[in-house]
């Protein structure tokens, strides 16, 4: 595993944890509903990051194929 993969995993874990904690703090409790809402929001955020990375990958490979 490369350092970049380790960094990406740590970043994803940190962002997910922060989103869930923020959701719980805004709800004023650490109940299961606030945790589920935070987890759902974190999943959507990670999917958005994945789509951006996928688009960047295809854009970079398209440029290389044109050369």
N, C-alpha and C positions, 0 to 999 in steps of 0.2 A: 504494500500500500504506500502510495507516495504521500509526501507532506501536504500537497494540495488536497488530496482526498481526505486526509485527517483534519485539515483545517475546515473543509466544507462540512464534514460531519459535526465538528464542534460548533460551527456557526449555526447549522440547522437545529441542533439541540438547544443552543442558547436562545435562539429566536423563538422556538416553540415554547420553551419554558417561560420566557418573558411574556409571551402573548397569553398563555394560560394564567399566569400570576396576575397580569393586568386585568383580565376578565374577572378573576376571583375578587380582586381588590375593588373593582367598580361595582360588583354585586354586593359587596359588604359582607361576604361570607365565603367559606371554603366548601360550600355544598356541592353536591354532584351536578346540579343544573349549571352553576357557574363554570365548573370544570368542563362540562360537555360543550358549553358555548365557546369557551376559550379554545378547546381542542378543535372544534369545527372551524373556527376562525384561523387557527394556526395551520390546519390542513389546507385551507383555501390559499393562504399566503404562500405556503410551500409549493403548491401547484402552480401559482403564478410565477414564482421564482423558476420553477422547472420549465415552464413554457418560454420564459424569457431566455433561459440558457439554451433551450432547444432551438429557438429562433436564431440566436447568436451563432450556434454551431452551424446551422444550415447556411447562414449568411457568410460565414468564414469559409466553408467548404465550396460554396458557389464561386466565390472570388478566386480561389485556388484553381478551380477547374477551368475558369475563363482564360487563365494565363497560358 
